[in-house]
């Protein structure tokens, strides 16, 4: 019989932390630190020159990180298998948030997309970020249902999974937020593939993605600004003042960093604010210019370390639900990272997605740290 | 984990790995492989050159007195990029500016437009720079106007005011010299793409005349301060800085007083020709040092005020410069005008005849007219002069003698079926006098004149064959006379053949022969100096602001005229007799200085715009003093009537100034060159007195900054 010892709270906290995957924690901590410096570098000089508080953004960024870490820690406390029970609630909340954003008077429009809900005190939340988690949990739950019976997901399970994810995806497309739509869709396809569902589903979904993308451009479902962004990706001169300008500036800013970089806080492109959205979507340009190939390459390696450890967690767990959650989080982070960094380097078209763990922005920071918490949760329970 | 699931997991891992590698590879390409290129791109995004224009060098006359100089002025600029963002495209602001500086809104509007933005008919006065620089609309603003703009930037958004050097042509001796000096203007888009020299966008460059020809010396090097700016164009730091280096001064051979006197003589001659009933649409007068080819004065009529560019041209002024109704004042008749030389050409005919074996001391018959085939050629004065010496023939300007010689030589060369190697004494001699070739004067866009020899005939025929062969369908109805149709038919079949009429007309400088006044002056200077053709030179030296001479232009011979000593002696005597007993004798009667010269009255084909027949071109080409020549003086008045009654009078007026002739007496104190010859050294340049003199009329301004920011091209 086990004797329950009463532990003090700090001791339990430390014990929990000590059982985390340390390499995963290390990579996230390093990325958070890196990101904090970059957000500071992106805003300090400009704000100072405008006679504003130079630490305005970095202070808020640190607060966001602290809240996010608390959420991540909280996520690790409940056994993720119990989370399955709450999944419908999480999913419902995600859909509600997405509906709220589209409701006139609640959602606010930025850069042509209705993606934000403004809160008092200058904060705002982006329900699409949190909806990613609800979609990943929802699909994992449905696809893992039969595993207890020792069977791969059936066609019916896949259909169910697709239909429950279709609603949030449609709502995100209505904002419109092309980047998030693509990231969630990619995560869904990968989760279905890893779940052991029939291969025809994976093939069909990939085909659907290609056809759907083509039809969206042709039929005018995509808004004009999305098409402009895509055009300027293919031909940077198509819209030189807007998207093309931003992409060109971003590329020049990164390239001008060279091998060693201009030094943190010393990037002329960054300090001159030639790149828009430097502290959020284009944060990687700050890394590129000020820390050079050494620094930004290191950042990529940290992401690589993160994905390696996350994959290990996914493989070690014997539980399909846990593995699918891990794979979903990995796919989400990987595609979001690629979309964001790829955009700044001209590999991907311009969409407004933040860089996980690095970009300034509360909702994204909370969501990614919750994702990190989910990975650790699965890690903790797979021993 | 099922097999399929495991396999898919590996695929997903590979996919994520490849995404990471793609990013790393791209990062390597951008930062390591192309880092330098992007660093340059970044620099051009961040840096702005602030250009402080260098003081442009002065152009001074042979005494060191300035004819062109920079003086302080005030520029008003319009920044189109700011105005363009306004709902009314800045119309209200421009109207306010127009009212402030006292010009019409329409004129101001045109000054702020790129030439390409306007319909072709309305381009005069347009801005030929670029839209990325503030457009200067006037440089003659007052301090009060500038302050009003600087202190009320809320009602004058995008409007700037700053002190700038203005190119000024002070006319200290009353000279105009517009066609010699030229004018300056802003750099054009083409200049900015020039690969041989770096220009900056607010620089001033020479557009024509000496300002253009010697621009590289005059211009100096602007000071450039490169600053780093942010996205809102706020300056964050200074990268590099160089101070402006003033331009060098250009010393010319022009004597400002003589130039003024020459211009005055030309203008009064044109007016008196008009009073005599001639159209006298334009004219030119040149004074040259016969020993060096240096141009001492050169005038063209009509002219314009070279200062008006810097004041900001009005549309009317700009149009007038190139309008036919105003006589195209922009055109320099002295080097760009081409006219039939007429009887002044007989000096060349004398040389040709001497080579053809004619005895210059023999007597020749000068009938009223001569007939070759069915064509009759006659003298101007419609009477027979009888038999005379060739010298008298030059003095009284008998044409028929030359017709006969020209015709005889043409027949000897085979006539309509030319020999294989014709002697062509007339053509070949004319070529050696430089007819049909630019003299190489140091001014831009010199015309070459025309030598209508066999080669030219053939080239012309090839060019116009189609027209002649389809004459009845292509010519204007008014030109469809039976005679012209017959001529066209002849020209269609063998228009390349030099005909009797061509040879006969050429012998007296008519027909297709054309010459510029500067060529004429050079030829008469060569006759005066013993046979050397010099390249006419306006510039004498380039001198640094500290007085060091950089370039010292020596006289340059471009060959000898093909005249032997005895032929030259004959010409000297003949040309002298023109003013003693010949066509110009009445003009120079009891003149205290011995002048040698030749009148010319060139018949001109075609009609004026109002339908009247064109009046003849009046020439007088001369040199003096006859026994020891120093100066060659030529005047030409287009449609000016007779050479003697118009141009010879004008030339005499120029000699009056040179030698100080007052009422048939030489008063050395009144002479422009008291020593009797033009100075040869390099004068000391005195800009200070000129600047001080002008400074009284120009308010000094020292407000605001002296520079403006421009983007690097």
Interface residues (C-beta under 8 A of the other chain):
Chain A: X46 X49 X152 X190 X193 X194 X195 X196 X199 X202 X249 X251 X252 X253 X254 X255 X256 X257 X258 X259 X268 X269 X271 X272 X273 X274 X288 X292 X293 X296 X297 X300 X303 X304 X307 X311 X314 X315 X323 X327 X330 X331 X334 X335 X337 X338 X341 X342 X345 X346 X347
Chain B: X1 X2 X4 X5 X8 X9 X11 X12 X13 X15 X16 X19 X20 X22 X23 X24 X26 X27 X28 X30 X31 X32 X34 X35 X36 X37 X38 X39 X41 X42 X45 X46 X228 X229 X230 X231 X232 X234 X236
